[in-house]
Amino acid sequence: MMLNRRKTGILLLILVIILLSGVSSAVEPKRVAIIPFKINSDRDLSFLRDGIGDMLSSRLSWKDRVIVLEKEAVQDALSSVSASINEKLATEIGNSLHADYVVFGSLTVFGNSVSLDATIVDVSGKKPPITIFNQSHGMDEVIPKINEFAMEINRKVFGRILVSKKVSNQPSSSRGMYVHPDRLIDESATNSELSEVNPSFVVTPPKKRAGGLFWKSRKFKTYIKGMALGDVDGDKKTEIVFISENRIYIYRNTKRRLSKIREISGGTYDSFISVDVADINGNEKAEIFVTNLHKRQNTLSSFVLEWNGSDFIPICKDEKWYYRTIDIPARGQVLFGQRRGIPDVFLPGVYELAWRSGRGYEPVEKVKLPPDLNVYSFNLGDIMNKGEEMIVAFDEADYLKIFNRSGSEEEWKSDKYYGGSLNYLEQKPNMTSHESKYIYIPQRIFIKDIDNDGKNEVIIVKNYYGTGSRLFTRFRKFTSSEIQSLSWDGLGLALNWKTRKIHGYVSDYAIADFDNDGKEELIATVVTKTSSIFSKGNSSIISYDLFEPQRNKV
């Protein structure tokens, strides 16, 4: 009996030692120092240094297992270092920081030639270094290679094996357009969704949920040029306002059916350019801002409508402004305006406009923008999620650009086009050009935290050109379209999700509580046929429910 008690005591002691050693190891996570990558380039790409560091930090951090040291601590350790970083020097820096591992490397960019060189060293010397080297044309392979490098570190150094579910490549006949856009990502992984665990993984999406994830209206026998939403009659319900060439339509979505509130006709020579809806004068009824071009006089004759209790009446008319309201994350709805010149379509200068009782909407401040931008081409917000407001905009060729807030420096430009519009203004011949020119009005850009993760997304439209039509400035044809969500990943705006291909041209879109259920939807006007002298157009309104995605775990 005494022997059994002694054995039991020894076993309990061993168990306690094992448990204590486990606790001890659990409270000692590995420490990783990421030395800023050296950037060799024929142009200023310094922003990539932080971007690569941020990407590696987010992919290597592992709760209670791996700590990535603060940038400031690493910078302090580098303050006395002037030589190029190699394995020996990286080990010395790691020792000074009490780090277990040190990551360093370089990115070399000259023209379209890109070289990435990255290494992680074990400060103790017990494990061999892990190195990657990649050469490519363009930046497209940089992010995948950094992901690959991080995955290899996780697997070989930290024993962190990430397993994804098998991707189904079989098409699903039930999916169609009836799936939430957050499930509809990825050109290289059909019918699949990116994993939260690692952007290189994809997981099979869930089956279609019950309910109305997607909705489509009846066809309207007209070409819808623009659309906006808001509470235009002060009843605490959202209405949709859309325009054709010279008509305004006001509808409400009631139990998934559109009911007409008003249809307002313009004049014979009116050509409506854009429509916006916002309560700028603060009376709890959103105004309807219609930018209108008088075709005969070739001058702006814009106007603003407001509900007076029985009808929509003009509170401003024959205004010489292009109007645009922008939902700025830090401020809400803001009204901007720009003047028209002769013969120039846009005069320099975009202004914030404010309501002045008895005087209408007046300029209060000129907006600092790059000179090539107009009132329709930009939005303002914390695009990089660093607490700093910046400018995101379309250029004339529909490439996305990011500028600092003053507009003096271009921080980033996309390597492919987005947007795409059939809505244009004609600039007449002038002293420098003997031919007229089409100035296309850019699509809206939204900056919004749609998935409630605390980080802003950039929401844009991408209309796909018909064969060869992008080559012509006076002829455009779009065959299909997508709405995409992009986020800053440290190197650029990367795809989060996109809708399935939409048959037709998206002329406008919005994010609002379209069906008055207390939740926002993604709404778009889709044109399948434009109007002509001989025939009417065809358009529909579609909407997707938006909700915080519940991703599959891997």
DRENTORMI-544151 format. One record per residue: residue in one letter; x, y, z of N, C-alpha, C in turn. Coordinates in steps of 0.05 Angstrom, whole numbers, plus 5000, padded with zeros to 4 digits. Example, Ala and Ser with C-alpha at 12.3 -4.5 7.8 and 13.67 -1.06 7.14 Angstrom:
DRENTORMI-544151
a526448865156524649105156526449345156;s525749555142527349795143525850015157;
//
This chain:
DRENTORMI-544151
m501749765000500050005000501750255000;m503850255017505650485019507050524992;l507850304979509150314953507350444932;n504850364932502950484913502650784918;r502550864944502351154949504751304939;r507151184942509551314933509551344902;k508651124889508351134859506451354851;t504151364865502151564858503251844862;g504851884884505952144889507952224868;i509652034859511552084838510152164812;l508052014805506552074781505252344782;l504252424805503052684808505152904805;l507552854816509753044814510553084785;i510852854771511552864742509453024727;l506852974733504653104719504753404724;v505353484749505553774755507853904740;i510153754739512453864724511753904695;i510353704683509553724655507753964650;l505753984668503854204666505254474669;l507054494688508554744692510254814669;s511554614657513154664633511454754610;g509054634608507254724587506455014591;v505755094616505055364622507355554616;s509755454624512155624619512555674590;s512155464574512655494545510455674533;a507955654545505755804534506156104538;v507556184559507856464565510456574553;e511756424537514256514524513956494494;p512456664482512156654452514756734439;k515156644415517456714399517357004391;r519657134391519757424384521057454356;v519757594339520757634311521157934306;a523457994296524058274288524058284258;i522558474247522458514218523958764211;i526258734198527858974190526659084164;p526159344163524959454138526659374114;f525259284093526559194069527959434055;k530259374043531559574027530259594000;i529559833992528259883966530260003947;n530759863925532459973904530760023879;s530560273871528660343849529560593835;d528560613810529060853795526961063800;r525061003818522961203826522361163856;d520861343867520261333896518261123902;l519060903914517260693922517560633952;s518160843967518660813995516260704010;f513860754000511460644013511460344014;l512860213995512959923995514459814019;r516259964030517759874053515959804076;d514159994083512259954104510259734096;g509459734070507559544061508459254064;i510959194057511958924060512158854089;g513059034105513258984134510558924146;d508559084139505859044150504758774141;m505258694116504258444107505558204122;l508158214125509558004139508657994169;s508358224181507458244209504758114213;s502858174195500158064198500157764193;r501857664176501857384169503457214189;l505357334203506957174222505957194251;s504457404257503457434284501557194290;w501857084314500356854323499756884353;k497356914360496656974387497856764407;d499256874427500556714448502856544438;r503456554412505656384401507856554388;v507156754373509156914358508457204361;i510457364371510157654373512057784353;v510957964338512558124320513258384334;l515758444337516658684352515658944339;e515259144356514359404346516459524327;k515459674307517159794288519159984301;e518160134321519860334334522260204348;a521859974360524059834374526159754353;v525259654331527159564310528659804298;q527160024294528460264283530660374303;d530060364329532060444348534560274346;a534260014343536559834341538059884315;l536759984295538060034269539360314268;s538860484287539860754286542860784284;s544260584295547260594295548360414273;v546660304256547560114235547660264209;s549960254196550260384169550760184147;a551759954154552459744134549959604124;s550259484101548059324090547559084108;i545059004110544258784128544958524115;n546458354129546858074121546157894144;e546557634141545757444162547257504189;k549857564187551357614212550357864226;l549958074211549058324223546158294234;a544558144219541758104228541757954254;t543557764258543757614283544457794306;e546457974301547258164322544958354329;i543458444310541158614315539058464331;g538658214323536758044338537458004367;n540057964372540957934400540458194416;s540958424404540458674418537558724424;l535858604408532958634413531758404428;h533358214436532457964450530357824432;a530857824406529057694387530057404382;d528157234375528856964368529456934338;y528157104322528457084293528557374282;v529957404260530057664246529557624216;v527757794206527057784177528258034164;f529557994141530558224126530558164097;g530858364080530858314051530958564035;s530558534009530658763991528758723968;l527858953957526158953934527459143913;t528059043890529359203869527459233846;v526859473838525059533816526359733797;f526759643773527759813751526059763726;g524559963718522659933697520559723705;n520159523688518259313695519559073708;s522259083712523658863724523658883754;v522658673768522358673797523858433809;s525458483829526858263843526258283873;l525558053884524958043913526857843926;d528257923947530157763961529457783991;a528857564004528057574032529257334048;t529957384073531257184090530257204118;i529956974132529456974161531756814174;v532956924195535156784208534356724237;d535256494246534956404274537256534290;v536656704309538756844324540456654339;s539256434349540856234364542656064346;g542156064320543755914301542955614300;k540855534313540155254314538755164288;k537455354275536055284250537355434226;p537455314203538655454180536755674170;p537955884158536256094147534355994126;i532156134123530256084101530356324082;t530756274057531056494038529356454013;i528256674003526856653977528056863959;f528056803933528957003913527156973889;n526057193879524257183857524657413838;q524657363812524857573792522257553775;s521157793769518757793753518558053737;h516558063720515958313705513458423717;g513658653730511358773743511158683772;m509358823786509058773815507158543822;d505858423802503758233807504657993824;e507257913821508157673836509257733863;v509557993870510758063896509157963920;i506558033919504757953942504657653945;p504157493923504057203926506757093937;k508957213929511557113939511957173969;i511057403977511257474006509457284022;n507057224011505257034024506656764026;e507856674004509256424003511556414024;f513056624026515156654045514156624073;a511956774079510756754106509756484113;m508556344093507456074097509755884103;e512055914089514255734093515455784121;i515556034130516556094157514655964178;n512056004174510155884193510455584195;r510855454172510955164171513655054183;k515855174173518555064180519555154207;v518955404214520055524238518155484262;f515555544258513755544280511855304281;g512155124262510454884261507454944258;r506955164245504155254241503255164214;i501854944214500954824189498054904184;l497555044162494955144155493754974133;v491554854138490354664119487654784110;s487354794084484854894073483054664064;k480454734062478654534052479054514022;k478354294011478654253982476854433967;v477854553945476354733929474754583909;s472254643908470554523887470654683862;n471254553839471354683814468854633797;q466954493809464554423794462654663796;p461554753773459654973774457054893788;s455955083802453455033815451155183801;s449255033792447055143777445355333793;s445355293819443655463837444855723845;r447455763840448756003850447856253834;g448256243808447456473792448456733804;m446656933804447357193816446157213844;y445256983855443756993880445456943905;v447957013903449756973925450957233934;h451257273960452457523970455157583957;p455657833950458257883936460657803951;d460557783978462957693992463657403988;r461757253975462256973968463256943939;l463457163925463857153896466457263887;i468557173899471257283894472857093877;d474757203863477057063854476956943827;e478457053809478556963781479956693780;s481756633798483356393797482156163814;a479956223827478756013844475656033841;t474655933820471855953814470155823836;n467855953842466055843862467355813889;s469155983897470555953922471056223936;e471856213960472156443977474956443990;l476156683993478756694006478356634036;s480356484046480356424075481356654091;e480256684115481256894133484056814144;v484656554144487156464155489556554138;n489256534112491456604094490356674067;p491056904055489956984029490656784006;s492556604010493256413989491256183988;f489556154009487755934011484956014000;v483455823991480655873985479055653998;v476655724006474855524018472255524003;t470955284002468455263988466355424002;p464855583987462855754000460455594009;p458855694028456555554037454355554016;k452355384020450155384002448555644005;k447055713984445455953985443655954009;r443656174024441956204047439156264039;a437256194056434556274051434256574053;g432356674038431856964040432757104015;g432657374015433157533992435957643990;l437957483984440657583981440957763956;f439257713937439457863912436557923903;w436258163891433658253882433958403856;k432058363838432158503813429358613807;s429258863797426758993791425758893764;r423358983757422358953730424059123711;k423759083685425159253666423759523663;f425459733661424459993655425260053626;k423260143610423760193582425060463578;t427360493590428960743587431860683594;y433560863587436460843594436761003619;i437260863642437761003667440561103668;k440961363669443661483668444861513696;g443261553716444261593743442261523764;m443161493789441361403810442461483837;a440761543857441661603884439261533903;l439961503928437861433948437961613972;g435661653985435461814009432561854016;d432161964040429462024049428562294038;v427362294015426762544001424162684010;d422462534024419962654033419662674064;g421762614078421762654107420062454122;d419562214111417862014124419561804138;k422161844140423961654152424361394136;k423461404111423861174093425661264070;t427161064060428961124038427561094011;e427861293994426861283967429161263947;i428661163924430661153902429861353881;v431761513872431361713852433161653828;f432061623804433761573781432961753758;i434761793740434361973717434861833691;s433261913671433861853643434962103630;e434662123604435762363590434562623600;n431962623604430662873615428162813631;r428262593646426162533665427262443692;i425862503713426562423740424462233750;y425362003761423461803772424061773801;i421961763818422261733846420561493854;y421761293866420461043874421160973903;r419560793914420160683940419960373938;n421860233951421759943951420059853975;t417659753970415859663990415359363987;k416359214006416058924006417058803979;r419358903972420758793948419358863922;r417759073923416459173898416859473897;l417559573874417859863870415159993865;s414560193881412060343877412860633871;k411560743849412261003840411161223858;i412761413865411861653880411461883861;r413361933844413162153825414762093799;e413962213777415462223753415462513743;i417762633740417962913734419362943707;s418063083688419263123662420863383660;g423063373646424663613641423863733615;g425363943607424764083582425863943558;t425064033534425963913509428963913506;y430264133514433064163510434764073535;d433363963555434863873579436263613573;s438663593584440163333584441263293612;f439963113627440863073654443462923655;i445363023670448062903671448362723695;s447362813718447662653743445562723763;v445062553782443162603804444462523830;d443962683851444962623877442762683897;v442762543920440762583941442162613967;a441662833982442762874008441363104022;d441263084049440063304064442263504072;i442863684054445063874058444064114074;n441464194071440464424086439464354114;g439564104121439064024149436264034158;n434264004140431464014149430163744150;e431763534150430963254152429363154127;k429663294105428563204080430863234059;a431663014048433963024029433163174003;e434963343995434563483970435363303946;i434263353923434963213898436563413881;f439063353877440863523861441063413833;v440163563813440263473785442163653770;t444363543760446063683742444963663714;n444363893702442963903677444464083657;l444763983632445964133611443864213591;h443664473586441764573565443164533538;k442064353522443464273498443564493477;r441564653476441464863455443465083462;q443665163487445465373495448165273503;n448365003507450964873516451964993542;t450065043560450765153587449364993608;l450465003632449164863654446665013663;s444664853669442164953680441164763702;s442864723721442364523742440264623762;f439064443777436964523795436864323819;v435464413840435164253864432264243871;l431264003876428463963883428263883913;e426063963925425463893953422463853957;w421763673975418963613981417863833999;n415563943991414364154007411864064023;g411463804023409063694036407063584017;s407063683993405163583973406463533946;d408863643941410163603915413063673917;f414563593897417363653895417763913879;i418664113892418964383880421864463878;p422564623858425364723857425964933878;i428064893894428965093913431265243902;c432465133881434565273865434265193836;k434565373817434365293789436165473772;d436665363748438565493730441265553742;e442165363758444765393772447065303753;k449265443755451565383737453665203751;w452665003764454464813778453964533768;y456264383766456064093766455864013796;y453863853803453563773831454563483835;r455663433858456263163867456263153898;t454762973909454962933938456662683943;i458362703962460162483969459862413998;d459662154004459462054032462262014042;i463362214057466062194067465962064095;p467461844100467161704125467361874150;a469062074150469462234174467362454177;r465862514156464062744156461162684148;g460662474134457962424123457662544096;q455262614088454662714062455563004059;v457263054039458263324033457663394004;l456863633999456163723972458563873960;f459263793935461463923920460364023894;g461764233883460864343858463264433841;q462864453815464864553797463464703774;r464764913765463665073744464364963716;r462765053696463264983668464365223654;g466265173636467365393620466465393592;i467565573576466965593547469765623533;p470565423518469265173511469864943530;d471564993550472364783568469864663583;v469864403585467664263600467764333629;f470164333641470564393669472464623672;l471664823688473565033697475164923720;p477665013723479264923746477964993772;g478164803791477264863818474664713825;v474864533846472564403857472064523885;y469564593891468964733916466964573933;e467264583959465264493977463064703978;l460564613976458264793976456664754002;a455564964012453964954036451365124032;w449265044046446765184044446865454059;r445965654046445665924058442766014054;s441366034076438466094075437966344059;g436266324039435566554022437466593999;r439766453999441766493978442366233963;g441466013974441965753961444565633969;y445865483951448265343957450665503947;e452465573965454665743959457365613965;p459465673951462065563956463165663983;v464265483999465465564024468465504025;e469365314009472165244009472965103984;k475265173973476365033950477764783959;v477164563946478264303954481064273941;k482964183957485664133947485663873932;l485963883906485963643889488063673867;p489063453857490763463833489263603810;p490663753793489363913773487663763753;d488363503749486963343728484263233738;l483663253764481163143774478863333771;n476463223769474063383768472263303791;v469963433793468163393816467063113817;y467062963795465962693795467962473800;s470562533800472562323798473762233824;f473062343847474562293872472862233896;n474162133917472962113944475262163963;l474562213988476462274009476062084033;g478161974043477861804067480461674075;d480361524096482761384107483061124091;i484061134068484160914049486160704059;m488460794070490560604079490160524108;n487960614121487360544148489660604167;k490760844164492860934182492061184197;g489461254196488561494209489161744194;e489561724168490361954151488561964127;e487162194124485362224101487062264075;m486162124054487562144028485462164006;i486462203982484762223959484961973942;v482661853935482561633916480961733892;a481961683868480661803845481061633820;f479361673800479761573773481161783756;d483061683740484161873720482561853694;e483361993673481761993649481561723635;a483561543641483561283629482261073647;d481061163669479660983688481560813705;y484060903708485760773727485360903755;l485560743776485260853803487860963812;k487761193826490061313837489561393866;i491661393882491561493909493561723912;f492561953923494262183927494262253957;n496362393965496362503993494062713994;r493462794019491062964022491263234008;s493663334005493963593991493863563961;g493963313951493863263922496463313908;s498563363924501163433912502863193904;e502262953915503862723910502062483903;e502762343882501362093875502661863891;e501161723907502261513924502061233910;w500061203893499660933881497860963857;k498260783837496560773813496060483806;s493560413800492960133793494160063766;d494659803762495859713737493659613718;k491159643725488959573707486659773711;y484959793691482859993693480459883709;y478960073720476460013733474360203722;g472160243735470160443726469160373699;g469060573682467960543655465160663654;s464760873637462261023636461461083607;l458861083602457761173577456861463578;n456861573602455861843607458162033601;y457662213581459862383573458962673568;l460862853569460463133561462163183537;e461163333518462663393493464063653495;q466663643493468263893492468563983463;k467664223457467664323430470464393421;p470964413395473664493385474464763396;n477064793401478065043412480765113398;m482165293410484665393397486765173395;t486764983414488764773415487864513401;s485264483397484264243384482064313365;h482264213340480364273320478064063319;e478163863337476063663338474863673365;s472263593366470963573392471963323407;k471763323433472763113449470663023469;y470462763474468562663494470062643521;i468862773541469862753569467962583584;y468762333591467062143604466962203634;i464562183645464162243674464761983689;p466661993707467461743722465261633739;q465461373745463661243764464261343792;r462261313810462661383838464761193851;i465961293872467761133889466761163917;f466260933930465360933958467660833976;i467960963999469860874020468160804044;k468260554051466360454072467460204085;d466960164111467559914125465159734123;i464959584102462559424097462359184115;d464659054120464558804136465058854166;n465059104174465259174203467759064216;d469959064202472458974214474259204223;g473159454223474659684231476459804210;k476359694186478059784164476359864140;n477060094128475560184105476160024080;e474159994064474459874038473760084016;v474860043993474260213970472460053951;i469960153947468060013931467960143904;i468259993883468260103856466659923836;v465960043814464759893792466959833771;k466759603758468359553735466559453712;n466359623692464859543668466859443647;y466159213635467859083616467159163587;y469259253573468859353546468259123527;g466659183506466359003484468958993468;t469258793451471758763436472559013421;g474859113428476059333414474959613421;s472759623436471559893440473160073458;r474959963474476660133491478660283474;l479060203450481060343432479960603421;f477360633423476060873410475161063431;t475761323428474961523447472061613444;r470961583419468261683414466261453411;f467161213416465260983416465960793439;r463960743455464360553477461960363478;k462660113484460659913488461559723511;f459759693531460359513553458559273552;t459659043556458058793553457358673580;s458958723601458458613627459858783648;s459358723673460358893694460558743721;e461958863739462258763767462358993786;i461658943810462159133832464258993850;q466359143857468659023871469159173897;s470159023917471159143942474159103942;l475559333947478559333948479359433975;s481659333985482859444010485859474006;w486959664021489759714020491159494036;d493059354023494559134035497459194041;g498159454039500859534044502359594018;l501559463996502759503970500959643950;g498359603954496459723936493659643944;l491659723927488959643932488559363921;a487959173938487658893930484758803933;l483958613917481158523916480358373941;n478158453953476858313975474758123964;w472858233949470758073937469758223913;k468258083897466858203874464358053868;t462458183856459958053849460557873825;r458757683821458857533796458557723772;k459457643749459157813725456157883721;i455658133717452958233713452658283683;h450558173671450158213642449058503638;g450658663625449858943621451859133633;y451159383629452859613638451759733663;v453359753684452459883709452960183705;s450760333704450960623700451260783725;d450360673748450760803774450260593796;y451060663820450660473842450660633868;a449760503890449660633916449760423938;i450260513962450160343986448260484005;a445960354010443860484027441860274036;d440060354054437960174063435660194043;f435960044021434160063999431359964005;d431159744021428559634027427459704054;n428759894068427859994094427559774115;d429559594115429459384136431559444158;g432759674157434759744177437559654170;k437859524147440459424139441059534111;e443659584106444459694080444559484059;e444059564035444359394011446259533991;l447159373973448759473950446859483926;i446359723916444359763895445759863869;a444759763846445959853821443759873800;t444160053781442460073757443959943734;v442759743722443959583701442559643674;v444059723655442959793628443659573609;t441659453596442159243576441759353548;k440559593546440159713520439960023523;t441660173510441460463511439360563492;s438360803498436260923481437561033455;s435861053435436761173409434361313397;i434761433374432561573360430361373353;f431161123348429260923337428160743359;s429360723382428360533402428860633431;k427360533449427660593477429760413489;g430860503512432860333526431560133544;n433259963555432359763575434159783599;s433059813623434659823647433159683670;s434759583690433659463714435159573738;i433959533761435259593786435759333801;i438159293810438759053825439859123853;s439558943872440758993898441758733911;y443858753926444958533941444758603971;d443958413987444058464016446958474025;l447558634044450158654056450058574085;f451858404093451958324121454858254128;e455458244153458158174162458657884154;p460557824137460957554128461657354150;q460357124149460956904168462556694153;r465156734154466956564137467256294148;n467756094131468355824140471055824154;k471355674175473855654189475555434176;v478155464177479955264165481755154187;
//
